[in-house]
Amino acid sequence: MKIWLDGGLQDTDSARVSVFDHGLTVGDGIFETVKTVDGRPFALTRHLDRLTRSARGLGLPDPDLDEVRRACAAVIEANPMPLGRLRVTYTGGHGPLGSDRGEHGPTLVVALGETGRRPDSTAVVTVPWTRNERGALTGLKTTSYAENVVALARARERGASEALFGNTVGQLCEGTGSNVFVVLDGEIHTPPVASGCLAGITRALAVEWTGARETDLPLDVLERADEIFLTSTLRDVQAVHRVDDRELPGAPGPVTAKAMRIFEERSGDDLDP
């Protein structure tokens, strides 16, 4: 396997990032995960736009998007696969052991791993921890992911593939790596970005293509929603058949099934919408 590291392709066995890289020592970095289909990335322009927004939010220099595109193309070409997870990681680079940044410039890593198609439905759990809708990292896709690691481990222990968070005022927010949608009386709703959730790329496309409404939702909406589904880069649109101990028989329901069909058709027609 080949990855891109600071200017060129390298073998994964020999590629090295400094142990003093700020992305490692303090989580000072951002990333994007991009789906690749038969050697072509999906929605790359939207992902790179968000990479820049995250960099600015974290105070990092704007990434050189021409270089990132070259890196993505080179890695995809060097590692052919039918369905892949392309990971772009951009960190504060070599720095001191504390929170202050160094002056060596950022680190760019692009890697690709093979993945499989997700099941049509999944189980999720809610967790007792909250998203801070007013935090410094809110809305940024950063490498500070330990909170998600802990929550996802809780979900796995309970036979689920995702954990859902509320925010500090008790509203439904998001999953560890997904956005959440609910169906109420035939209408699709999803929490607004102001809830503290990430502005997911798949979320935005699902809103545009299905007419979903951005709505402040209490966390307990999960106890009464007619249907629930998740969106993310690798899930696309995925139905939920269980939330905690609540079963949603027949998932995907009719509204979710239609959303899944619309997303599959629209994304197949345009790989960079």
GUSE-585713 format. One record per residue: residue in three letters; x negated, y, z negated of N, C-alpha, C in turn. Coordinates in Angstrom, 3 decimals. Atoms other than C-alpha are relative to their C-alpha. Layout:
BEGIN
R  residuo       nxx       nyy       nzz      caxx      cayy      cazz       cxx       cyy       czz
R      Ala         X         Y         Z         X         Y         Z         X         Y         Z
...
END
This chain:
BEGIN
R  residuo       nxx       nyy       nzz      caxx      cayy      cazz       cxx       cyy       czz
R      Met    -0.833    -1.192     0.000     0.000     0.000     0.000    -0.876     1.254     0.000
R      Lys     0.697    -1.278    -0.073    -1.089     3.550     0.764     0.845     1.076    -0.670
R      Ile    -0.679    -1.172     0.557    -0.234     6.689    -1.183    -0.747     1.246     0.449
R      Trp     0.627    -1.293    -0.295    -0.961    10.366    -0.586    -0.409     0.631    -1.321
R      Leu     0.485    -0.661     1.207    -3.106    12.027    -3.227    -0.917     1.141     0.388
R      Asp     0.818    -1.204    -0.184    -4.421    15.587    -2.961    -0.706     0.053     1.345
R      Gly     0.563    -0.300    -1.311    -4.883    15.854     0.752    -0.139    -1.139     0.968
R      Gly     0.148     1.095    -0.944    -4.948    12.380     2.244     0.491    -1.322    -0.542
R      Leu    -0.426     1.340     0.388    -3.941     8.735     2.207    -1.113    -0.725    -0.745
R      Gln     0.946     0.808     0.762    -5.612     6.465    -0.329     0.643    -1.350    -0.319
R      Asp    -0.511     1.294     0.461    -5.300     2.824    -1.320     0.487     0.148    -1.437
R      Thr    -0.533    -0.114     1.354    -3.188     2.417    -4.427    -0.986    -0.546    -1.039
R      Asp     0.942     0.583     0.960    -5.932     0.317    -6.046    -1.133     0.951    -0.360
R      Ser     1.136    -0.891     0.247    -8.499     3.099    -5.763     0.412     1.439    -0.313
R      Ala    -0.445    -1.379     0.258    -6.389     6.270    -6.099    -0.040     0.302    -1.493
R      Arg     0.140    -0.372     1.410    -7.055     8.113    -9.354     0.454     1.439    -0.231
R      Val    -0.349    -1.333     0.485    -5.508    11.076   -11.144    -0.713     0.194    -1.328
R      Ser     0.751    -0.271     1.221    -7.478    12.730   -13.940     0.825    -0.308    -1.250
R      Val    -0.678     0.230     1.282    -6.638    11.654   -17.486     0.348     1.322    -0.679
R      Phe    -0.312    -1.331     0.539    -6.513    15.406   -18.189     1.052     0.715     0.844
R      Asp    -1.049    -0.634    -0.803    -3.797    16.045   -15.607     1.152     0.406    -0.917
R      His    -1.046    -0.537     0.867    -1.120    18.210   -17.220     1.314    -0.775     0.124
R      Gly    -1.187     0.835    -0.135     1.576    15.945   -15.813    -0.039    -1.187    -0.939
R      Leu     0.169     1.117     0.921     0.171    13.150   -17.981    -0.021     0.459    -1.452
R      Thr     0.206    -0.367     1.406    -0.817    15.021   -21.129     1.212     0.680    -0.624
R      Val    -1.135    -0.734     0.597     2.243    17.260   -21.582     1.263    -0.050     0.851
R      Gly    -1.198     0.086    -0.830     4.728    16.305   -18.853     0.251     1.238     0.826
R      Asp    -0.107    -1.254    -0.745     4.020    19.515   -16.928     0.008    -0.307     1.501
R      Gly    -0.095     0.339    -1.408     5.291    18.468   -13.522     1.435    -0.150     0.441
R      Ile    -1.321     0.149    -0.595     8.224    18.042   -11.191    -0.060    -1.135     1.010
R      Phe     0.013     1.064    -0.996     9.309    15.366    -8.763     1.309    -0.028     0.765
R      Glu    -1.196     0.299    -0.787    11.789    14.315    -6.107    -0.052    -1.462     0.406
R      Thr    -0.136     1.349    -0.532    13.027    10.868    -5.150     0.858     0.085     1.254
R      Val    -0.658    -0.097    -1.302    14.015    10.538    -1.496     0.226    -1.408     0.539
R      Lys    -0.285     1.290    -0.621    15.719     7.572     0.129    -0.563    -0.029     1.412
R      Thr     0.421     0.188    -1.387    14.114     6.234     3.309     0.760    -1.178     0.588
R      Val    -0.766     1.032    -0.703    16.085     4.202     5.829    -0.693    -0.289     1.319
R      Asp     0.703     0.400    -1.226    14.161     2.309     8.504    -1.063     1.021     0.395
R      Gly     1.114    -0.897    -0.284    11.220     4.657     8.198     0.356     1.461     0.161
R      Arg    -0.395    -1.412    -0.101    13.182     7.922     8.064     0.550     0.465    -1.349
R      Pro    -0.496    -0.498     1.289    13.788    10.059     4.953     1.391     0.599     0.146
R      Phe    -1.344    -0.569     0.001    17.325    11.110     4.034     0.017     1.308    -0.784
R      Ala    -0.196    -1.315     0.646    18.112    14.767     3.205    -1.315     0.586    -0.508
R      Leu     1.312    -0.467     0.468    14.411    15.643     2.997    -0.027     1.514    -0.195
R      Thr     0.037    -1.464     0.136    14.968    19.364     3.562     0.632     0.453    -1.312
R      Arg    -0.644    -0.360     1.269    17.389    19.601     0.620    -0.888    -0.371    -1.184
R      His     0.872     0.415     1.092    14.975    17.665    -1.588    -1.196     0.946    -0.135
R      Leu     1.162    -0.890     0.075    12.046    19.920    -0.692     0.407     1.401    -0.472
R      Asp    -0.491    -1.280     0.523    14.142    23.034    -1.320     0.114    -0.069    -1.522
R      Arg    -0.127     0.132     1.457    14.894    21.696    -4.803    -1.372    -0.129    -0.654
R      Leu     1.357     0.081     0.537    11.221    20.832    -5.322    -0.554     1.399    -0.237
R      Thr     0.471    -1.385     0.154    10.414    24.500    -4.771     0.722     0.696    -1.142
R      Arg    -0.742    -0.624     1.101    13.195    25.633    -7.114    -0.505    -0.507    -1.348
R      Ser     0.506     0.553     1.259    11.917    23.282    -9.817    -1.377     0.562    -0.321
R      Ala     1.342    -0.560     0.219     8.345    24.522    -9.346     0.098     1.419    -0.542
R      Arg    -0.158    -1.392     0.460     9.443    28.130    -9.753     0.567     0.039    -1.414
R      Gly    -0.574     0.039     1.345    11.532    27.244   -12.807    -1.010    -0.391    -1.050
R      Leu     1.028     0.448     0.932     8.516    25.595   -14.409    -1.203     0.941    -0.006
R      Gly     1.126    -0.931    -0.082     6.162    28.424   -13.392    -1.200    -0.552     0.743
R      Leu     1.068     0.548    -0.827     4.099    26.276   -11.017    -0.056     0.736     1.327
R      Pro     0.058    -0.598    -1.339     2.827    27.607    -7.674     0.959    -0.725     0.945
R      Asp    -0.858     0.651    -0.984     5.186    26.954    -4.786    -0.775    -1.118     0.698
R      Pro     0.673     1.054    -0.760     4.311    23.607    -3.204    -0.105     0.380     1.464
R      Asp     0.159    -0.188    -1.435     2.998    23.721     0.356     0.900    -1.023     0.686
R      Leu    -0.980     0.950    -0.523     6.043    22.178     2.008    -0.446    -0.633     1.310
R      Asp     0.537     0.622    -1.209     4.228    21.621     5.303    -0.887    -1.182    -0.374
R      Glu     0.838     1.101     0.444     1.692    19.511     3.437     0.859    -1.139    -0.558
R      Val    -0.857     1.042     0.568     4.436    17.686     1.557     0.674    -0.793     1.115
R      Arg    -0.614     0.707    -1.132     6.174    16.868     4.841    -1.013    -0.909     0.694
R      Arg     1.039     0.833    -0.616     2.906    15.619     6.347    -0.285    -1.219    -0.866
R      Ala     0.277     1.092     0.930     2.300    13.529     3.252     1.120    -1.042     0.050
R      Cys    -1.129     0.927    -0.061     5.792    12.015     3.373    -0.045    -0.816     1.282
R      Ala     0.045     0.699    -1.288     5.464    11.182     7.063    -1.124    -1.027     0.030
R      Ala     1.146     0.910    -0.017     2.027     9.612     6.567     0.250    -1.226    -0.866
R      Val    -0.253     1.112     0.913     3.115     7.491     3.616     1.065    -0.932     0.569
R      Ile    -1.058     0.822    -0.593     6.280     6.312     5.366    -0.559    -0.831     1.154
R      Glu     0.578     0.715    -1.137     4.321     5.393     8.494    -0.939    -1.119    -0.461
R      Ala     0.980     0.981     0.479     1.662     3.544     6.472     0.640    -1.163    -0.746
R      Asn    -0.664     1.025     0.817     4.234     1.520     4.492     1.387    -0.300     0.554
R      Pro    -1.323     0.247    -0.597     7.040     0.297     6.791     0.860    -0.915    -0.868
R      Met    -0.957     0.801     0.773    10.127    -1.032     5.001     1.406     0.460     0.358
R      Pro    -1.360    -0.371    -0.417    13.894    -1.079     5.669     0.673     1.031    -0.908
R      Leu    -0.628    -0.928     0.938    14.989     0.753     2.515    -1.014     0.318    -1.095
R      Gly     1.071    -0.350     0.920    12.577     2.690     0.351     0.333     1.150    -0.928
R      Arg    -0.055    -1.091     0.970    12.194     5.006    -2.629    -1.282     0.812     0.171
R      Leu     1.141    -0.887    -0.212     9.901     7.882    -1.655    -0.074     0.967    -1.174
R      Arg     0.153    -0.827     1.204     8.544     9.682    -4.706    -1.046     1.074     0.260
R      Val     0.903    -1.151    -0.109     7.010    13.166    -4.473    -0.211     0.554    -1.407
R      Thr     0.321    -0.498     1.340     5.251    14.195    -7.699    -0.970     1.163     0.121
R      Tyr     0.791    -1.243    -0.105     3.785    17.680    -8.183    -0.210     0.511    -1.421
R      Thr     0.267    -0.343     1.401     2.074    18.539   -11.468    -0.868     1.239    -0.144
R      Gly     0.848    -1.156     0.289     0.204    21.360   -13.154    -1.477    -0.235     0.237
R      Gly     1.396     0.301    -0.308    -3.061    19.580   -12.350    -0.871    -0.107    -1.239
R      His     0.993     0.142     1.074    -6.220    19.192   -14.431     0.106     1.192    -0.947
R      Gly    -0.158    -1.091     0.947    -5.851    21.188   -17.624    -0.490    -0.387    -1.376
R      Pro     0.402     0.298     1.369    -6.667    21.426   -21.325     0.985    -0.953    -0.666
R      Leu    -0.843     0.963     0.695    -5.195    19.022   -23.859     1.245     0.632    -0.612
R      Gly    -1.176    -0.685     0.543    -2.763    21.645   -25.149     0.974     0.403     1.086
R      Ser    -1.050    -0.398    -0.936     0.165    23.342   -23.465    -0.460     1.021     1.027
R      Asp     0.504    -0.957    -0.982    -1.894    26.033   -21.714    -0.439    -0.728     1.264
R      Arg     0.414     0.590    -1.269    -2.506    25.346   -18.028    -1.449     0.335     0.310
R      Gly     1.344    -0.245    -0.495    -5.921    25.052   -16.434     0.041     0.808     1.288
R      Glu     0.116    -0.817    -1.215    -7.136    26.807   -13.299    -0.428    -0.830     1.205
R      His     0.455     0.868    -1.082    -7.825    23.796   -11.073     1.030    -0.161     1.112
R      Gly    -1.042     0.154    -1.009    -4.537    23.952    -9.175     0.786    -1.274    -0.184
R      Pro    -0.911     1.124     0.209    -1.697    21.466    -8.904    -0.474    -1.293     0.655
R      Thr     0.216     1.334    -0.561    -1.775    17.743    -8.134     1.241    -0.398     0.795
R      Leu    -1.107     0.500    -0.819     0.355    16.269    -5.334    -0.199    -1.482     0.263
R      Val     0.010     1.440    -0.269     1.145    12.557    -5.146     1.292    -0.358     0.734
R      Val    -1.176     0.520    -0.698     3.494    10.916    -2.630    -0.175    -1.502     0.128
R      Ala     0.067     1.461    -0.029     4.238     7.202    -2.942     1.340    -0.553     0.466
R      Leu    -1.206     0.632    -0.520     6.762     4.775    -1.480     0.097    -1.429    -0.515
R      Gly    -0.234     1.362     0.453     8.266     1.618    -2.936     1.278    -0.544     0.608
R      Glu    -1.178     0.609    -0.612    10.761    -0.836    -1.501     1.116    -0.129    -1.025
R      Thr    -1.150     0.123     0.882    14.243    -0.955    -2.964     1.097    -0.766     0.723
R      Gly    -1.123     0.728    -0.589    17.512    -2.815    -2.372     1.281     0.808    -0.109
R      Arg    -1.289    -0.688     0.044    21.088    -1.728    -1.788     0.658    -0.234    -1.352
R      Arg    -0.633     0.122     1.313    22.968    -1.042    -5.002     1.327    -0.739     0.106
R      Pro    -1.333     0.614    -0.007    26.098    -3.018    -5.981     1.080     1.075     0.175
R      Asp    -1.077    -0.964    -0.212    29.430    -1.388    -5.164     0.511     0.604    -1.306
R      Ser    -0.439    -0.554     1.276    30.226    -0.958    -8.872    -0.989    -0.386    -1.095
R      Thr     0.944     0.220     1.093    28.373    -0.822   -12.166     0.663     0.340    -1.328
R      Ala    -0.448    -0.355     1.346    28.787    -0.460   -15.932    -0.863     1.140    -0.532
R      Val     0.719    -1.104     0.620    27.797     2.660   -17.895     0.349     0.055    -1.483
R      Val    -0.298    -0.247     1.410    27.595     3.621   -21.558    -0.211     1.479    -0.291
R      Thr     0.287    -1.341     0.504    27.774     6.926   -23.368    -1.026    -0.124    -1.124
R      Val     1.037     0.020     1.033    24.935     7.835   -25.710     0.208     1.167    -0.958
R      Pro    -0.264    -1.028     1.011    24.886     9.921   -28.904    -0.834     1.262     0.165
R      Trp     0.859    -1.165    -0.187    22.242    12.338   -27.654     0.616     0.947     1.022
R      Thr    -0.634    -1.010    -0.852    23.083    15.554   -25.810    -0.997     0.631     0.967
R      Arg     0.738    -0.886    -0.896    21.888    17.554   -22.838     0.144     1.430    -0.538
R      Asn    -0.035    -1.405     0.432    20.975    21.126   -23.757     0.215     0.879     1.224
R      Glu    -0.335    -0.792    -1.187    22.731    23.296   -21.191    -0.676     1.369     0.009
R      Arg     0.689    -1.298     0.079    20.665    26.297   -22.343    -1.513    -0.157    -0.125
R      Gly     1.422     0.257     0.165    17.206    24.686   -22.403    -0.849     0.572     1.124
R      Ala     0.936    -0.550    -0.986    14.123    25.923   -20.561    -0.115    -0.883     1.239
R      Leu     0.136     0.926    -1.126    14.121    22.820   -18.335     1.335    -0.371     0.628
R      Thr    -1.326     0.341    -0.511    17.860    22.692   -17.675     0.079     0.255     1.499
R      Gly    -0.159    -0.143    -1.440    18.556    22.092   -14.002    -1.253    -0.239     0.802
R      Leu     1.257     0.252    -0.696    14.922    21.324   -13.177    -0.273    -1.503    -0.004
R      Lys     0.304     1.433    -0.072    13.807    17.888   -12.012    -1.467    -0.168    -0.386
R      Thr     1.364     0.028     0.518    10.741    17.563   -14.212    -0.420    -1.422    -0.362
R      Thr     0.539     1.301     0.407     8.479    14.681   -15.177     0.167    -0.246    -1.494
R      Ser    -0.278     0.192     1.430     9.501    15.185   -18.826     1.248    -0.870    -0.135
R      Tyr    -1.116     0.915    -0.167    11.699    12.103   -18.607     0.193    -0.965    -1.163
R      Ala    -0.052     0.979     1.090    11.202    10.360   -21.951     1.404    -0.127    -0.588
R      Glu    -1.370     0.058     0.510    14.718    11.261   -23.105     0.851    -0.951     0.846
R      Asn    -0.728     0.897    -0.884    16.080     9.460   -20.064    -0.442    -1.452    -0.170
R      Val     0.509     1.355     0.221    13.848     6.451   -20.709     0.677    -0.629    -1.212
R      Val    -0.631     0.497     1.228    15.262     6.094   -24.227     1.473    -0.317     0.245
R      Ala    -1.433     0.204    -0.241    18.873     6.481   -23.067     0.246    -1.170     0.943
R      Leu    -0.190     1.097    -0.937    18.470     4.073   -20.167    -0.287    -1.345    -0.663
R      Ala     0.268     1.231     0.752    16.941     1.472   -22.478     1.223    -0.391    -0.829
R      Arg    -1.234     0.272     0.749    20.064     1.792   -24.653     1.058    -0.606     0.921
R      Ala    -0.978     0.518    -0.953    22.219     1.223   -21.566    -0.316    -1.444     0.379
R      Arg     0.393     1.357    -0.392    20.245    -1.858   -20.531     0.306    -1.000    -1.107
R      Glu    -0.305     0.882     1.125    20.642    -3.331   -24.011     1.479    -0.374    -0.042
R      Arg    -1.449     0.220     0.038    24.410    -3.058   -23.541     0.549    -0.477     1.343
R      Gly    -0.442     0.577    -1.265    24.521    -4.595   -20.073     0.448     1.006     1.030
R      Ala    -0.377    -1.060    -0.932    24.852    -1.300   -18.211    -1.217     0.475     0.774
R      Ser     1.101    -0.494    -0.826    22.780     0.357   -15.497    -0.219     1.494    -0.153
R      Glu     0.141    -1.447     0.154    23.277     3.962   -16.577     0.577     0.447    -1.331
R      Ala    -0.489    -0.620     1.225    23.777     6.120   -19.662     0.481     1.403     0.324
R      Leu    -0.585    -1.312    -0.252    25.973     9.229   -19.655    -0.129     0.885    -1.235
R      Phe     0.172    -0.990     1.059    25.317    12.366   -21.698     1.146     1.004    -0.007
R      Gly    -0.737    -1.238     0.139    27.574    15.060   -23.045    -0.990     1.126    -0.214
R      Asn     0.889    -1.114     0.327    26.180    18.532   -23.633     0.260     0.468    -1.432
R      Thr    -0.061    -0.410     1.410    25.928    20.530   -26.850     1.381     0.479    -0.431
R      Val    -1.356    -0.438     0.354    29.556    21.711   -26.653     1.026    -1.085     0.305
R      Gly    -0.912     1.126    -0.127    31.036    18.257   -26.078     0.567    -0.231     1.380
R      Gln    -0.479     0.215    -1.365    31.484    18.431   -22.324    -0.771    -1.126     0.677
R      Leu     0.681     0.987    -0.830    30.688    15.631   -19.904    -1.069     0.695     0.827
R      Cys     1.100    -0.657    -0.704    27.325    16.360   -18.268    -0.515    -0.838     1.171
R      Glu     0.641     0.766    -1.065    25.409    13.687   -16.326    -0.554    -1.301    -0.549
R      Gly     0.715     1.194     0.394    23.579    10.370   -16.370    -1.488     0.252    -0.068
R      Thr     1.453    -0.165     0.093    19.878     9.748   -16.848    -0.602     0.323     1.355
R      Gly     0.503    -0.261    -1.346    19.367     9.813   -13.092     1.121     0.084     1.003
R      Ser    -1.165    -0.048    -0.887    22.808    10.386   -11.653     0.934     1.122    -0.435
R      Asn    -1.120    -0.876     0.330    25.754    12.753   -11.516     1.257    -0.851    -0.102
R      Val    -1.207     0.779     0.271    29.196    11.625   -12.628     1.228     0.743     0.528
R      Phe    -1.264    -0.515    -0.529    32.599    12.134   -10.989     1.137    -0.792    -0.633
R      Val    -1.189     0.682     0.504    36.060    11.327   -12.346     1.181     0.330     0.907
R      Val    -1.223    -0.197    -0.772    39.414    10.926   -10.597     1.151     0.145    -0.979
R      Leu    -1.153    -0.287     0.851    42.420    12.488   -12.324     1.186     0.342     0.894
R      Asp    -1.199    -0.233    -0.821    45.859    12.286   -10.684    -0.343     0.158     1.478
R      Gly     0.345     0.012    -1.416    44.254    11.596    -7.325    -1.028     1.020     0.433
R      Glu     0.984    -1.026    -0.341    41.826    14.533    -7.464    -1.360    -0.350    -0.605
R      Ile     1.366     0.291     0.441    38.034    14.220    -7.768    -0.569     1.236    -0.698
R      His     0.620    -1.072     0.770    36.263    16.304   -10.416    -1.417    -0.412    -0.390
R      Thr     1.355     0.245     0.497    32.611    16.644   -11.424    -0.432     1.193    -0.846
R      Pro     0.430    -1.129     0.831    30.938    18.764   -14.128    -0.761     1.037     0.827
R      Pro     0.756    -1.041    -0.696    29.604    22.126   -12.901    -1.450     0.011    -0.461
R      Val     1.419    -0.092     0.357    25.884    22.862   -12.927    -0.170     0.715    -1.346
R      Ala     0.074    -0.720     1.278    26.570    25.204   -15.888     0.114    -0.937    -1.191
R      Ser    -0.074     0.968     1.101    27.227    22.064   -17.972    -1.370    -0.470    -0.444
R      Gly     1.353     0.451     0.302    23.484    21.413   -17.896    -0.476    -1.131     0.876
R      Cys     0.390     1.111    -0.864    23.478    18.721   -15.233    -0.945     0.460     1.097
R      Leu     0.838    -0.274    -1.149    20.968    18.514   -12.427     0.892     0.209     1.215
R      Ala    -0.718    -0.221    -1.260    22.194    19.885    -9.113    -0.433    -1.075     0.990
R      Gly     0.409     1.139    -0.810    21.937    16.488    -7.456     0.241     0.227     1.481
R      Ile    -0.158    -0.120    -1.446    21.439    16.311    -3.696     1.224    -0.801     0.455
R      Thr    -1.148     0.826    -0.362    23.915    13.441    -3.340     1.281     0.590    -0.580
R      Arg    -1.150    -0.676     0.613    26.252    15.270    -5.729     0.517     1.102     0.912
R      Ala    -0.408    -1.123    -0.844    26.274    18.353    -3.487     0.657    -0.493     1.287
R      Leu    -0.585     0.533    -1.227    26.947    16.294    -0.367     1.370    -0.617    -0.275
R      Ala    -1.287     0.600     0.345    29.729    14.376    -2.116     1.062     1.075    -0.220
R      Val    -0.939    -1.109     0.208    31.351    17.659    -3.195     0.428     0.577     1.349
R      Glu    -0.303    -0.579    -1.311    31.103    19.057     0.353     0.882    -0.920     0.835
R      Trp    -0.651     0.936    -0.913    32.344    15.912     2.078     1.322    -0.540    -0.522
R      Thr    -1.250     0.541     0.542    35.153    14.889    -0.292     0.942     1.074    -0.541
R      Gly    -0.832    -1.052     0.568    36.434    18.248    -1.530     0.129    -0.076    -1.505
R      Ala    -0.030     0.104     1.465    35.663    17.380    -5.170    -0.075     1.392    -0.631
R      Arg    -0.021    -1.269     0.731    36.247    20.177    -7.691    -0.999    -0.036    -1.147
R      Glu     0.889    -0.140     1.155    33.644    21.385   -10.193     0.837     0.501    -1.169
R      Thr    -0.925    -0.260     1.096    35.460    21.349   -13.517    -0.672    -0.282    -1.333
R      Asp     0.433     0.301     1.364    34.547    21.659   -17.181     0.860    -1.145    -0.531
R      Leu    -0.710     1.209     0.412    35.465    18.230   -18.552    -0.455    -0.418    -1.387
R      Pro     0.417     0.523     1.303    35.500    16.988   -22.147    -0.594    -1.393     0.177
R      Leu     0.631     1.311    -0.110    33.378    13.909   -22.754     1.028    -1.126    -0.043
R      Asp    -0.996     1.081     0.123    36.479    11.917   -23.676     0.864    -0.161     1.251
R      Val    -0.703     0.232    -1.262    37.780    12.299   -20.113    -0.300    -1.395     0.527
R      Leu     0.377     1.351    -0.428    35.965     8.996   -19.581     0.959    -1.049    -0.547
R      Glu    -0.941     0.951     0.597    38.612     7.346   -21.777     1.339    -0.033     0.730
R      Arg    -1.310    -0.073    -0.653    41.492     8.363   -19.502    -0.063     0.201     1.511
R      Ala     0.116    -0.193    -1.444    40.107     8.935   -15.992     0.526    -1.227     0.741
R      Asp    -0.527     1.108    -0.804    41.829     6.832   -13.330    -1.139    -0.765     0.678
R      Glu     1.167     0.605    -0.625    38.524     6.187   -11.578    -1.223     0.828    -0.402
R      Ile     1.260    -0.671     0.309    34.883     7.054   -12.256    -1.031    -0.496     1.004
R      Phe     1.103     0.456    -0.830    31.919     7.017    -9.941    -1.239     0.861    -0.231
R      Leu     1.298    -0.657     0.127    28.251     7.976    -9.921    -0.536     0.348     1.376
R      Thr     0.737    -0.297    -1.232    26.139     9.648    -7.264    -1.470     0.206    -0.344
R      Ser     1.430    -0.255     0.111    22.383     9.640    -6.838    -0.652    -0.397     1.308
R      Thr     0.713     0.268    -1.240    19.740     9.296    -4.154     0.055    -1.467     0.395
R      Leu     0.037     1.417    -0.329    19.579     5.511    -4.386     1.330    -0.707    -0.223
R      Arg    -1.340     0.582     0.169    23.136     4.823    -5.561     0.936     0.433     1.114
R      Asp    -0.976    -0.655    -0.873    24.790     7.049    -2.921     1.246     0.249    -0.848
R      Val    -1.212    -0.066     0.828    28.390     6.780    -4.232     0.248    -1.406    -0.539
R      Gln    -0.148     1.320     0.630    28.810     3.931    -6.721     1.115     0.042    -1.032
R      Ala    -1.121     0.075     0.934    32.000     2.994    -8.558    -0.454    -0.489    -1.374
R      Val     0.229     0.473     1.371    32.086     2.399   -12.321     1.142    -0.925    -0.375
R      His    -1.053     0.935     0.408    33.952    -0.698   -13.531     0.107    -0.150    -1.521
R      Arg    -0.093     0.022     1.460    33.183    -0.291   -17.258    -0.715     1.198    -0.579
R      Val     0.612    -1.066     0.795    32.522     2.626   -19.590     0.070    -0.417    -1.455
R      Asp     0.020     0.535     1.363    31.428     1.467   -23.039     0.856    -1.277    -0.020
R      Asp    -0.851     1.194     0.068    34.204    -1.018   -23.934     1.250     0.103     0.867
R      Arg    -1.185    -0.183    -0.841    36.733     0.362   -21.465    -0.234    -0.573     1.401
R      Glu     0.081     0.584    -1.329    37.267    -1.726   -18.339     0.867     0.804     0.976
R      Leu    -0.774    -0.628    -1.076    38.394    -0.146   -15.075     0.178    -1.052     1.091
R      Pro    -0.177     1.120    -0.933    39.768    -3.154   -13.188     0.246     0.498     1.418
R      Gly    -0.234    -0.335    -1.400    39.765    -3.094    -9.413    -0.960     1.011     0.574
R      Ala     0.966    -0.964    -0.535    36.813    -0.731    -9.084    -0.791    -0.625     1.153
R      Pro    -0.375    -1.397    -0.188    36.171     0.800    -6.678     1.487     0.179     0.317
R      Gly    -1.387    -0.343    -0.264    39.641     2.316    -6.761     0.131     0.685     1.354
R      Pro    -0.228    -0.526    -1.351    41.215     3.851    -3.656    -0.697     1.331     0.282
R      Val     0.639    -1.295    -0.232    39.842     7.381    -4.111    -1.515    -0.168     0.095
R      Thr     1.440     0.254    -0.035    36.333     6.152    -4.884    -0.386    -0.728     1.272
R      Ala     0.294     0.743    -1.222    36.434     3.688    -1.989    -0.015     0.932     1.210
R      Lys    -0.018    -0.963    -1.096    37.363     6.529     0.356    -1.253     0.880    -0.047
R      Ala     1.210    -0.821     0.135    34.506     8.672    -1.032    -1.236    -0.777     0.450
R      Met     1.123     0.847    -0.424    32.090     5.772    -0.504    -0.052    -0.098     1.521
R      Arg    -0.069     0.142    -1.454    33.271     5.348     3.066    -0.395     1.305     0.700
R      Ile     0.341    -1.298    -0.593    33.027     9.069     3.846    -1.491     0.254    -0.093
R      Phe     1.427    -0.259     0.178    29.534     9.284     2.399    -0.827    -0.868     0.944
R      Glu     0.762     0.903    -0.879    28.318     6.256     4.337     0.075     0.470     1.447
R      Glu    -0.154    -0.439    -1.386    29.720     7.595     7.599    -0.755     1.299     0.264
R      Arg     0.630    -1.298    -0.215    28.507    11.162     7.200    -1.513    -0.070    -0.101
R      Ser     1.445     0.114     0.148    25.041    10.226     5.979    -0.621    -0.786     1.146
R      Gly     0.503     0.743    -1.147    24.691     7.754     8.833    -0.064     0.834     1.258
R      Asp    -0.022    -0.862    -1.177    25.514    10.469    11.358    -1.129     1.037    -0.018
R      Asp     0.996    -1.067     0.112    22.898    12.928    10.035    -0.924    -0.317    -1.164
R      Leu     0.950     0.363     1.057    19.769    11.930     8.107    -0.606     1.212    -0.700
R      Asp     0.480    -1.198     0.686    18.948    15.552     7.197     1.097     1.046    -0.078
R      Pro    -1.161    -0.898     0.019    22.309    17.165     6.411    -0.264     1.283    -0.783
END
